[in-house]
Amino acid sequence: MKKKVSAHLALLFSATIWGLMAPVGKAAMESGISALSLASMRMVGGAVCFWCASLLVPYEKVSVRDLFALFFASLFGIVLNQGTYTFGLSMTSPVDASIIVTVMPIITMILAAVFLKEPISLLKASGVALGLGGALLLVLGAGGISDSGNSGNGNIWGNLLCLGASFSFACYLTIFKKLISRYHIFTLMKWMFLYAAICFLPVASSDLKETFAVHHAFDVWLEVGYVVIFGTFVAYIFMLHGQQNLRPTVVSMYNYVQPVVSATASIIAGIALFDWSKVLAAALIFVGVYCVTKSRARGELK
């Protein structure tokens, strides 16, 4: 019971960090940091952080077979997810990106039914639908699908890339559930981010050279630091703790919390107005998460 409570709190915390990361990352890219550079800095920075952190915990041997499987977990959970999302965000608006990623719990629910034989119960489907409705109410209330806001108009290719990011992460949550449950968080993440960095560095090397050759303001590097340290290292620690202790669909439902965080931060910062539709949207999201959490797992039905 305590593990499940801590897992929910961990997912809530990681969703909060990621909810703030979209506008912060977009601001960094608008200040001259290319999408390829930002994605590669996330992966290299994550690899460095997790390998250093792994020195603080007992060494854990990983079998050759699992090292091979972790490469594909890294491919779906980091390389394709972060790479396509960062490129998509650079091409489209944060509003469009926020709308697109709301489909991830639906994809996860379907994939969990296919690969893990998790039942799609009425309660679970209702919870996903309530969360989707709340997230769309929040995001569309912020300006609509093609609202440029402060960050440019929506773009079909950018939207497709964000959709691809959601699909790849849903695959990671479901296909690699058993693998992720076998090892310590730092053991898993150090190998996954190392693989991701190896995949990305050859492609991003020229962009990184150009990025570091140009003088950027200190606040731009603070934005990059937030994306690397909090949006990558810290958020993945908490997300993985939740993934190890909860079902994939439950984990993916916390994706709906991110627009709540973005809206709340905007209200606090004075760049958005409070209205009761935001309260209703937040209520729908949290009720949806509760319904999915309370839906019966495959083992419970047996």
Secondary structure as a PSIPRED ss2 file (coil, helix, strand):
# PSIPRED VFORMAT (PSIPRED V4.0)

   1 M C   1.000  0.000  0.000
   2 K H   0.000  1.000  0.000
   3 K H   0.000  1.000  0.000
   4 K H   0.000  1.000  0.000
   5 V H   0.000  1.000  0.000
   6 S H   0.000  1.000  0.000
   7 A H   0.000  1.000  0.000
   8 H H   0.000  1.000  0.000
   9 L H   0.000  1.000  0.000
  10 A H   0.000  1.000  0.000
  11 L H   0.000  1.000  0.000
  12 L H   0.000  1.000  0.000
  13 F H   0.000  1.000  0.000
  14 S H   0.000  1.000  0.000
  15 A H   0.000  1.000  0.000
  16 T H   0.000  1.000  0.000
  17 I H   0.000  1.000  0.000
  18 W H   0.000  1.000  0.000
  19 G H   0.000  1.000  0.000
  20 L H   0.000  1.000  0.000
  21 M H   0.000  1.000  0.000
  22 A H   0.000  1.000  0.000
  23 P H   0.000  1.000  0.000
  24 V H   0.000  1.000  0.000
  25 G H   0.000  1.000  0.000
  26 K H   0.000  1.000  0.000
  27 A H   0.000  1.000  0.000
  28 A H   0.000  1.000  0.000
  29 M H   0.000  1.000  0.000
  30 E H   0.000  1.000  0.000
  31 S C   1.000  0.000  0.000
  32 G C   1.000  0.000  0.000
  33 I C   1.000  0.000  0.000
  34 S C   1.000  0.000  0.000
  35 A H   0.000  1.000  0.000
  36 L H   0.000  1.000  0.000
  37 S H   0.000  1.000  0.000
  38 L H   0.000  1.000  0.000
  39 A H   0.000  1.000  0.000
  40 S H   0.000  1.000  0.000
  41 M H   0.000  1.000  0.000
  42 R H   0.000  1.000  0.000
  43 M H   0.000  1.000  0.000
  44 V H   0.000  1.000  0.000
  45 G H   0.000  1.000  0.000
  46 G H   0.000  1.000  0.000
  47 A H   0.000  1.000  0.000
  48 V H   0.000  1.000  0.000
  49 C H   0.000  1.000  0.000
  50 F H   0.000  1.000  0.000
  51 W H   0.000  1.000  0.000
  52 C H   0.000  1.000  0.000
  53 A H   0.000  1.000  0.000
  54 S H   0.000  1.000  0.000
  55 L C   1.000  0.000  0.000
  56 L C   1.000  0.000  0.000
  57 V C   1.000  0.000  0.000
  58 P C   1.000  0.000  0.000
  59 Y C   1.000  0.000  0.000
  60 E C   1.000  0.000  0.000
  61 K C   1.000  0.000  0.000
  62 V C   1.000  0.000  0.000
  63 S C   1.000  0.000  0.000
  64 V H   0.000  1.000  0.000
  65 R H   0.000  1.000  0.000
  66 D H   0.000  1.000  0.000
  67 L H   0.000  1.000  0.000
  68 F H   0.000  1.000  0.000
  69 A H   0.000  1.000  0.000
  70 L H   0.000  1.000  0.000
  71 F H   0.000  1.000  0.000
  72 F H   0.000  1.000  0.000
  73 A H   0.000  1.000  0.000
  74 S H   0.000  1.000  0.000
  75 L H   0.000  1.000  0.000
  76 F H   0.000  1.000  0.000
  77 G H   0.000  1.000  0.000
  78 I H   0.000  1.000  0.000
  79 V H   0.000  1.000  0.000
  80 L H   0.000  1.000  0.000
  81 N H   0.000  1.000  0.000
  82 Q H   0.000  1.000  0.000
  83 G H   0.000  1.000  0.000
  84 T H   0.000  1.000  0.000
  85 Y H   0.000  1.000  0.000
  86 T H   0.000  1.000  0.000
  87 F H   0.000  1.000  0.000
  88 G H   0.000  1.000  0.000
  89 L H   0.000  1.000  0.000
  90 S H   0.000  1.000  0.000
  91 M H   0.000  1.000  0.000
  92 T C   1.000  0.000  0.000
  93 S C   1.000  0.000  0.000
  94 P H   0.000  1.000  0.000
  95 V H   0.000  1.000  0.000
  96 D H   0.000  1.000  0.000
  97 A H   0.000  1.000  0.000
  98 S H   0.000  1.000  0.000
  99 I H   0.000  1.000  0.000
 100 I H   0.000  1.000  0.000
 101 V H   0.000  1.000  0.000
 102 T H   0.000  1.000  0.000
 103 V H   0.000  1.000  0.000
 104 M H   0.000  1.000  0.000
 105 P H   0.000  1.000  0.000
 106 I H   0.000  1.000  0.000
 107 I H   0.000  1.000  0.000
 108 T H   0.000  1.000  0.000
 109 M H   0.000  1.000  0.000
 110 I H   0.000  1.000  0.000
 111 L H   0.000  1.000  0.000
 112 A H   0.000  1.000  0.000
 113 A H   0.000  1.000  0.000
 114 V H   0.000  1.000  0.000
 115 F H   0.000  1.000  0.000
 116 L C   1.000  0.000  0.000
 117 K C   1.000  0.000  0.000
 118 E C   1.000  0.000  0.000
 119 P C   1.000  0.000  0.000
 120 I C   1.000  0.000  0.000
 121 S C   1.000  0.000  0.000
 122 L H   0.000  1.000  0.000
 123 L H   0.000  1.000  0.000
 124 K H   0.000  1.000  0.000
 125 A H   0.000  1.000  0.000
 126 S H   0.000  1.000  0.000
 127 G H   0.000  1.000  0.000
 128 V H   0.000  1.000  0.000
 129 A H   0.000  1.000  0.000
 130 L H   0.000  1.000  0.000
 131 G H   0.000  1.000  0.000
 132 L H   0.000  1.000  0.000
 133 G H   0.000  1.000  0.000
 134 G H   0.000  1.000  0.000
 135 A H   0.000  1.000  0.000
 136 L H   0.000  1.000  0.000
 137 L H   0.000  1.000  0.000
 138 L H   0.000  1.000  0.000
 139 V H   0.000  1.000  0.000
 140 L H   0.000  1.000  0.000
 141 G H   0.000  1.000  0.000
 142 A C   1.000  0.000  0.000
 143 G C   1.000  0.000  0.000
 144 G C   1.000  0.000  0.000
 145 I C   1.000  0.000  0.000
 146 S C   1.000  0.000  0.000
 147 D C   1.000  0.000  0.000
 148 S C   1.000  0.000  0.000
 149 G C   1.000  0.000  0.000
 150 N C   1.000  0.000  0.000
 151 S C   1.000  0.000  0.000
 152 G C   1.000  0.000  0.000
 153 N C   1.000  0.000  0.000
 154 G C   1.000  0.000  0.000
 155 N C   1.000  0.000  0.000
 156 I H   0.000  1.000  0.000
 157 W H   0.000  1.000  0.000
 158 G H   0.000  1.000  0.000
 159 N H   0.000  1.000  0.000
 160 L H   0.000  1.000  0.000
 161 L H   0.000  1.000  0.000
 162 C H   0.000  1.000  0.000
 163 L H   0.000  1.000  0.000
 164 G H   0.000  1.000  0.000
 165 A H   0.000  1.000  0.000
 166 S H   0.000  1.000  0.000
 167 F H   0.000  1.000  0.000
 168 S H   0.000  1.000  0.000
 169 F H   0.000  1.000  0.000
 170 A H   0.000  1.000  0.000
 171 C H   0.000  1.000  0.000
 172 Y H   0.000  1.000  0.000
 173 L H   0.000  1.000  0.000
 174 T H   0.000  1.000  0.000
 175 I H   0.000  1.000  0.000
 176 F C   1.000  0.000  0.000
 177 K H   0.000  1.000  0.000
 178 K H   0.000  1.000  0.000
 179 L H   0.000  1.000  0.000
 180 I H   0.000  1.000  0.000
 181 S C   1.000  0.000  0.000
 182 R C   1.000  0.000  0.000
 183 Y C   1.000  0.000  0.000
 184 H C   1.000  0.000  0.000
 185 I H   0.000  1.000  0.000
 186 F H   0.000  1.000  0.000
 187 T H   0.000  1.000  0.000
 188 L H   0.000  1.000  0.000
 189 M H   0.000  1.000  0.000
 190 K H   0.000  1.000  0.000
 191 W H   0.000  1.000  0.000
 192 M H   0.000  1.000  0.000
 193 F H   0.000  1.000  0.000
 194 L H   0.000  1.000  0.000
 195 Y H   0.000  1.000  0.000
 196 A H   0.000  1.000  0.000
 197 A H   0.000  1.000  0.000
 198 I H   0.000  1.000  0.000
 199 C H   0.000  1.000  0.000
 200 F H   0.000  1.000  0.000
 201 L H   0.000  1.000  0.000
 202 P H   0.000  1.000  0.000
 203 V H   0.000  1.000  0.000
 204 A H   0.000  1.000  0.000
 205 S H   0.000  1.000  0.000
 206 S H   0.000  1.000  0.000
 207 D H   0.000  1.000  0.000
 208 L H   0.000  1.000  0.000
 209 K H   0.000  1.000  0.000
 210 E H   0.000  1.000  0.000
 211 T H   0.000  1.000  0.000
 212 F H   0.000  1.000  0.000
 213 A H   0.000  1.000  0.000
 214 V C   1.000  0.000  0.000
 215 H C   1.000  0.000  0.000
 216 H C   1.000  0.000  0.000
 217 A C   1.000  0.000  0.000
 218 F H   0.000  1.000  0.000
 219 D H   0.000  1.000  0.000
 220 V H   0.000  1.000  0.000
 221 W H   0.000  1.000  0.000
 222 L H   0.000  1.000  0.000
 223 E H   0.000  1.000  0.000
 224 V H   0.000  1.000  0.000
 225 G H   0.000  1.000  0.000
 226 Y H   0.000  1.000  0.000
 227 V H   0.000  1.000  0.000
 228 V H   0.000  1.000  0.000
 229 I H   0.000  1.000  0.000
 230 F H   0.000  1.000  0.000
 231 G H   0.000  1.000  0.000
 232 T H   0.000  1.000  0.000
 233 F H   0.000  1.000  0.000
 234 V H   0.000  1.000  0.000
 235 A H   0.000  1.000  0.000
 236 Y H   0.000  1.000  0.000
 237 I H   0.000  1.000  0.000
 238 F H   0.000  1.000  0.000
 239 M H   0.000  1.000  0.000
 240 L H   0.000  1.000  0.000
 241 H H   0.000  1.000  0.000
 242 G H   0.000  1.000  0.000
 243 Q H   0.000  1.000  0.000
 244 Q H   0.000  1.000  0.000
 245 N H   0.000  1.000  0.000
 246 L C   1.000  0.000  0.000
 247 R C   1.000  0.000  0.000
 248 P H   0.000  1.000  0.000
 249 T H   0.000  1.000  0.000
 250 V H   0.000  1.000  0.000
 251 V H   0.000  1.000  0.000
 252 S H   0.000  1.000  0.000
 253 M H   0.000  1.000  0.000
 254 Y H   0.000  1.000  0.000
 255 N H   0.000  1.000  0.000
 256 Y H   0.000  1.000  0.000
 257 V H   0.000  1.000  0.000
 258 Q H   0.000  1.000  0.000
 259 P H   0.000  1.000  0.000
 260 V H   0.000  1.000  0.000
 261 V H   0.000  1.000  0.000
 262 S H   0.000  1.000  0.000
 263 A H   0.000  1.000  0.000
 264 T H   0.000  1.000  0.000
 265 A H   0.000  1.000  0.000
 266 S H   0.000  1.000  0.000
 267 I H   0.000  1.000  0.000
 268 I H   0.000  1.000  0.000
 269 A H   0.000  1.000  0.000
 270 G C   1.000  0.000  0.000
 271 I C   1.000  0.000  0.000
 272 A C   1.000  0.000  0.000
 273 L C   1.000  0.000  0.000
 274 F C   1.000  0.000  0.000
 275 D C   1.000  0.000  0.000
 276 W H   0.000  1.000  0.000
 277 S H   0.000  1.000  0.000
 278 K H   0.000  1.000  0.000
 279 V H   0.000  1.000  0.000
 280 L H   0.000  1.000  0.000
 281 A H   0.000  1.000  0.000
 282 A H   0.000  1.000  0.000
 283 A H   0.000  1.000  0.000
 284 L H   0.000  1.000  0.000
 285 I H   0.000  1.000  0.000
 286 F H   0.000  1.000  0.000
 287 V H   0.000  1.000  0.000
 288 G H   0.000  1.000  0.000
 289 V H   0.000  1.000  0.000
 290 Y H   0.000  1.000  0.000
 291 C H   0.000  1.000  0.000
 292 V H   0.000  1.000  0.000
 293 T H   0.000  1.000  0.000
 294 K H   0.000  1.000  0.000
 295 S C   1.000  0.000  0.000
 296 R C   1.000  0.000  0.000
 297 A C   1.000  0.000  0.000
 298 R H   0.000  1.000  0.000
 299 G H   0.000  1.000  0.000
 300 E H   0.000  1.000  0.000
 301 L H   0.000  1.000  0.000
 302 K C   1.000  0.000  0.000
